[in-house]
């Protein structure tokens, strides 16, 4: 994530900015020129889970077996952080601690560590799935100081790419004398019990704002005005390298009702800002930050 806590930032314009006071916070990086020190932060990855200490706190490099193949991912509060792909083995070969999903980490641990864990998952997954050149089939080589690889055969350059997605808090004026209303949807997949925001991935050749208008039109059949950027959040639950970008917008026709696409969505409804459902996205998500910011703005 990229906010200092699951709570709403005081200024929505800075919702996507990390907390880095006096060098604090997580800074992505790929400097592997120095070997990991025993007290450096360790983020072992197995599949879609990250290993922590038994008490849930971050592990240290010295607590993992010697010879672990560490990859630099940046610094956390100035301390180097390293990731590694580690198999969940049985018996004495099993590293001690708890294997946890990113959702669990983001919900329970401080934001900077959740951000580091998300990058660890992304980097390890990318390295596992980008070992061979897609052009000439040679084995790729790491580029020092970068999260990228290059083919020694054909010189193909393979950086770790991001997949951008948009999500939008759409409002309209409520009945005379009543509060504004917020459009919430329920998806046909994932956490189907939640009321969430319209969202979707950005297509090649498309601006973020154009993606907002297209996704809203495709999923709920509405046109929107006053599309405004809110903030962003690295997201480790939609696959490695996903970046969520949040927007606010207003319905172009305040009398229009949503029509769901019946493929990605099962329901869409307008809710008064003072009567939102309880089944909202988790507090650590930008979707919830957008919803909370919309409620706060509507009460001014």
C-alpha positions in Angstrom: 0.0 0.0 0.0 1.0 3.6 -0.2 -0.6 5.4 2.7 0.8 5.6 6.2 -2.1 3.7 7.8 -5.4 2.1 6.9 -7.1 5.3 8.0 -8.1 7.9 5.5 -5.4 10.5 4.9 -6.2 14.1 6.0 -5.8 15.3 2.4 -7.2 13.0 -0.3 -4.8 14.6 -2.8 -1.9 12.8 -1.0 -3.7 9.5 -0.6 -1.3 7.7 -2.9 1.9 9.0 -1.3 4.0 6.8 1.0 5.0 7.9 4.5 8.7 8.7 4.3 9.6 11.0 7.1 13.3 11.1 8.0 14.0 8.1 5.8 11.0 6.0 7.1 8.8 3.9 4.9 9.5 1.4 2.1 11.6 2.4 -0.9 11.7 0.0 -3.8 15.2 -0.9 -5.0 17.4 -3.5 -6.7 20.9 -2.8 -5.3 22.5 -6.2 -4.8 26.1 -5.0 -4.8 26.5 -5.9 -1.1 25.6 -9.3 0.4 22.7 -9.5 2.8 23.5 -8.9 6.5 22.0 -11.1 9.2 19.9 -8.3 10.5 18.5 -7.3 7.1 14.8 -7.8 6.5 13.9 -11.1 5.0 10.7 -11.8 3.0 10.7 -15.5 1.9 8.0 -16.3 -0.6 6.3 -19.5 -1.5 3.6 -19.3 -4.1 1.3 -16.5 -3.0 2.4 -16.4 0.6 5.1 -14.7 2.6 6.9 -16.1 5.7 6.9 -14.1 8.9 8.1 -15.0 12.4 5.8 -17.1 14.5 4.6 -13.9 16.3 3.8 -12.3 12.9 6.7 -9.9 12.8 9.1 -9.6 9.9 11.9 -12.2 9.7 15.6 -11.5 9.4 18.1 -12.9 6.9 20.1 -14.6 9.7 17.0 -16.6 10.7 16.8 -18.4 7.3 19.1 -21.2 6.1 22.5 -20.3 4.8 22.8 -20.4 1.0 19.3 -18.9 0.5 19.2 -17.1 -2.9 18.3 -13.6 -1.9 17.1 -10.9 -4.3 17.1 -7.2 -3.2 13.8 -5.5 -3.2 14.5 -2.1 -1.5 14.8 -0.7 2.0 12.3 -0.5 4.9 13.0 2.4 7.3 16.5 2.4 5.9 17.1 -1.3 6.4 17.8 -3.4 3.3 15.0 -5.9 2.4 15.5 -9.1 0.6 13.2 -11.6 -1.0 13.7 -15.3 -1.9 11.7 -18.2 -3.3 11.5 -20.8 -0.5 9.7 -24.1 -0.7 7.4 -25.0 2.1 9.2 -28.2 3.2 8.3 -30.8 5.9 10.4 -31.6 8.9 13.6 -29.9 9.9 14.0 -28.3 6.5 10.9 -26.2 7.1 11.8 -22.6 8.0 10.2 -21.7 11.3 7.4 -19.1 11.3 4.0 -18.5 9.7 3.2 -18.5 6.0 0.7 -15.7 5.4 -1.3 -14.3 2.5 -0.7 -10.7 1.5 -4.3 -9.9 2.6 -3.5 -11.1 6.1 -0.3 -9.0 6.2 -2.0 -5.9 4.9 -4.8 -6.2 7.4 -2.7 -6.8 10.5 0.8 -5.3 10.0 2.0 -1.7 9.5 1.6 -0.3 5.9 5.3 -0.1 5.0 5.8 -3.8 5.7 2.7 -4.8 3.7 4.1 -2.7 0.8 7.5 -4.5 1.0 5.7 -7.9 1.2 3.7 -7.0 -2.0 6.9 -6.1 -3.8 8.5 -9.4 -2.7 5.6 -11.4 -4.1 5.7 -9.4 -7.3 9.5 -9.7 -7.8 9.7 -13.4 -6.9 6.8 -14.3 -9.2 8.2 -12.3 -12.0 11.6 -14.0 -11.8 10.0 -17.4 -11.8 7.8 -16.7 -14.8 10.5 -14.8 -16.8 13.4 -17.1 -16.9 13.6 -17.7 -20.6 13.7 -15.4 -23.6 10.4 -15.2 -25.4 12.2 -14.4 -28.7 15.1 -16.9 -29.0 14.5 -19.2 -25.9 17.9 -18.5 -24.3 18.1 -18.2 -20.5 17.8 -14.6 -19.4 20.5 -12.9 -17.3 19.8 -10.4 -14.5 20.7 -6.8 -15.2 22.7 -5.5 -12.1 21.0 -2.8 -10.2 17.6 -3.2 -11.9 14.5 -5.4 -11.6 15.0 -6.6 -15.2 16.7 -9.2 -17.3 18.4 -9.3 -20.6 18.9 -12.1 -23.2 22.6 -12.9 -23.8 21.6 -14.3 -27.2 19.5 -11.7 -28.9 19.8 -8.8 -26.4 16.1 -8.7 -25.6 15.5 -6.4 -22.6 12.8 -7.7 -20.2 11.9 -5.3 -17.3 9.3 -6.2 -14.7 6.1 -4.6 -16.1 3.2 -3.1 -14.2 -0.5 -3.7 -15.0 -2.5 -0.5 -14.3 -6.1 -0.7 -13.2 -8.6 2.0 -12.5 -11.4 2.1 -9.9 -13.9 4.9 -9.6 -16.1 6.4 -6.9 -19.2 7.7 -8.9 -21.6 10.0 -7.2 -24.9 11.8 -8.1 -27.1 14.3 -6.3 -29.6 12.7 -4.0 -33.2 13.6 -3.6 -34.0 17.2 -2.7 -32.7 17.8 0.8 -31.0 14.4 0.9 -27.4 13.4 0.8 -25.5 12.6 -2.4 -25.5 9.0 -3.6 -22.6 6.7 -4.3 -22.7 3.9 -6.9 -21.6 0.5 -5.5 -21.4 -2.8 -7.3 -21.1 -6.5 -6.5 -18.8 -8.6 -8.6 -19.5 -12.1 -10.0 -16.1 -13.2 -8.9 -13.7 -12.7 -6.0 -15.2 -11.5 -2.7 -18.7 -11.5 -4.1 -20.3 -10.4 -0.7 -18.7 -7.0 -0.8 -20.1 -3.8 -2.2 -17.3 -2.2 -4.2 -16.4 0.3 -6.9 -16.4 -0.1 -10.7 -12.9 -1.2 -11.7 -11.0 -2.6 -14.6 -7.6 -2.9 -16.2 -6.2 -0.2 -18.5 -5.9 -1.1 -22.2 -2.8 -0.4 -24.3 -3.1 3.0 -26.0 -5.5 4.3 -23.4 -5.2 7.0 -20.8 -6.3 6.4 -17.2 -9.2 8.8 -17.6 -10.3 7.1 -20.8 -10.2 3.7 -19.0 -12.4 5.1 -16.3 -15.1 6.2 -18.9 -14.8 2.9 -20.8 -15.1 0.7 -17.8 -18.0 2.6 -16.3 -19.8 2.5 -19.7 -19.1 -1.2 -20.1 -19.9 -2.4 -16.6 -22.9 -0.2 -15.6 -23.9 1.6 -18.8 -23.3 5.1 -17.4 -21.5 8.2 -18.7 -19.5 10.2 -16.2 -18.2 13.8 -15.9 -15.6 15.5 -13.7 -13.2 12.6 -13.7 -10.5 13.4 -11.1 -7.4 11.5 -9.9 -7.4 10.5 -6.2 -4.4 8.3 -5.5 -2.8 4.9 -6.2 -1.9 1.7 -4.4 0.3 -1.3 -5.4 -2.0 -4.3 -5.1 -0.6 -7.8 -4.5 -3.9 -9.7 -4.8 -4.7 -9.2 -8.5 -1.4 -10.7 -9.6 2.2 -9.5 -9.5 2.9 -6.0 -10.6 -0.7 -4.6 -10.4 -1.1 -0.9 -9.7 -4.5 0.4 -8.7 -5.3 4.0 -9.6 -8.3 5.6 -7.9 -10.6 8.3 -9.4 -13.7 10.2 -8.5 -16.4 11.1 -11.0 -20.0 12.3 -11.2 -22.8 10.8 -13.2 -23.4 12.8 -16.4 -27.1 12.1 -16.1 -28.2 12.2 -12.5 -31.4 10.4 -13.3 -29.8 7.4 -15.0 -29.8 4.0 -13.4 -27.0 1.5 -13.7 -27.4 -1.5 -16.0 -25.0 -4.3 -15.1 -23.1 -6.2 -17.8 -24.2 -9.5 -16.3 -20.7 -10.9 -16.9 -18.4 -9.2 -14.4 -21.1 -7.7 -12.2 -24.3 -9.1 -10.6 -25.7 -6.0 -9.0 -25.2 -2.2 -9.0 -27.1 0.3 -6.8 -27.1 3.9 -5.7 -26.6 4.3 -1.9 -27.1 7.5 0.1 -23.8 8.6 1.6 -25.3 8.3 5.1 -26.6 4.8 4.6 -23.9 2.8 2.9 -23.9 -1.0 3.4 -21.7 -2.7 6.0 -20.2 -5.0 3.5 -17.5 -2.6 2.2 -13.9 -3.3 1.0 -11.3 -3.7 3.8 -9.8 -0.6 5.5 -6.3 -1.2 3.9 -7.6 -0.9 0.3 -7.7 2.2 -1.9 -11.3 1.2 -2.7 -12.2 1.9 0.9 -10.1 5.0 1.1 -12.1 6.4 -1.9 -15.4 5.5 -0.3 -14.4 7.1 3.0 -13.1 10.2 1.3 -16.4 10.5 -0.7 -18.4 10.2 2.5 -16.2 12.9 4.2 -16.5 15.2 1.2 -20.3 14.7 1.1 -20.6 15.8 4.7 -18.9 19.2 4.2 
